[in-house]
């Protein structure tokens, strides 16, 4: 296994349990000037990423990633996943959101972008708003 494969496996292991992300090891995985983006937040330093992930760990009851597929080239990877999680503000059932992570790296990751449907993750599970979002999706779907 080469260093690129080890980094990708370390990335997947880091996020395996999103309630207990090993934040003490964040600097082993990410460069100090990391750019991290997702539909909720954009951060531009390892300190900001640490704070964001710390909040994430606190906010969820449980969560895990199921890795489905990946494409890797020189210093870049796309990793497709399902995130299964429970959030106290979204009821007590396990929700599943499909997404993809793009990471760019040298010896550590310097760019990380997660792409997923925020509506599927959040809005569809909020009373009243969820009905509106689901109704809109149904109306826009090609029959």
N, C-alpha and C positions, 0 to 999 in steps of 0.2 A: 504494500500500500504506500503510495507516494504522499508527499506533504499536502497536496491539493485534496486528495481523498480523505486524509486524516482531518483536515480542516472542515470539510463538509460533514463528516461523521460527527465531529465535535459540535458543530452547529446544530445538527439534528438532536443530539443528546442534550444540549443546553436547554432546548425548548420542549423536551419530552414531557415534563410535568410543569405546566404553567403556574401552578399554585406554589411550587417550590423551585423556581429558577435559581440556579447556583450563581447568584450575582457576585459572589466573592471571586469568581473566575472570569468575569466579564472582560477584563483587560487581556486575558489570554486569547480571546476570540476576536475582539474588536479593536481597531485602531483608535487612537486618542481622538482623531478628527472624524470619527464615523458620521456619515449622513444616513439617518434612518427615517423612512417614510412609511406611513400606512394611512388608511382613510380617516383616521382620527387625529394623527399627530405627525409633525416633522421635527426632528431634533438634529443638532449639528455638533455634538460632542459626546464623548463617552460618559461624562458626568450627567448630561441631560438624559441619555439613554438609560443609565442606571436608575435615575429618579423615575422615569416613565415605567420601566419594568418593575420597579419596587411597588409602585401604585397598582400596576396590573396584578401582581401577586396578591396584594392585599384585598383587591376588589372581588376576585373570583372565589367561589367555594371550592371548585376543583376544575381541572382542565388538562387535556393531553392532546398532542398532535399525532395523527396517523399519517405517515408519509407514503404517498401513492406512487410518485414517479419523479425522476429528475433528469435534467439534461445538463451536462457539464462540458465546458470548453476551457481554453486557457484563461485562468483567473476569473471565471464567471460561471455561475450555476443558476438554474431555474429549478425550484423544488416545489412540486404540487403536493398539497396536503388537505386533510380534513382536520379542523380543530373541533374537538368535543369539549364542552364546558358547561358549568353551572354557575350562574350569577344570581346573587340574592335579589336583585332588583328585577330579574326577568323570570321569576318563578323558580320552582325547585326541580324542573326537569332538565335533562341534558339536552343542550342545543348543539347542532352541528353546522359548521360553516366551512365551505370549500374555498380554498385560496391558493395563491402561489407566491413564493418568495424568490426575489432576484437578489443574489449577492455577488459582489465584486470584491476581489481580494488579491493581496500579494501574500505576505506571511500572515496577515490578519485581515479581517473583513473591514473594508473602508466604505462600502455602500451596501445598504440593505433596504429593500423596498418590498413590503407586503401588499398584495392586491387581493381584495375580497369584497363581497357585497355587504356593505354596512347595513342596508335594509334587511337582508337575511339575518344578519347578526343581531341587530338591535331593534330597528323600527317595527318589524313584523311582530315583535313580542310585547310591544307596549299596548295596553288596552286602548281601544278606540283608534289610535293611530295605526295599529297593526291591521285593523279591518280596512282602513283607507288604503294603505300600501298594498295589501294583498288584492284588493279590488282593482286598483290601478294596474297592477301587474297582469291581472286576468284580462282587463280591457285591452291592454296593449299587446297581448300575446296573439300571434298569428293562428288563426283557426284552421 
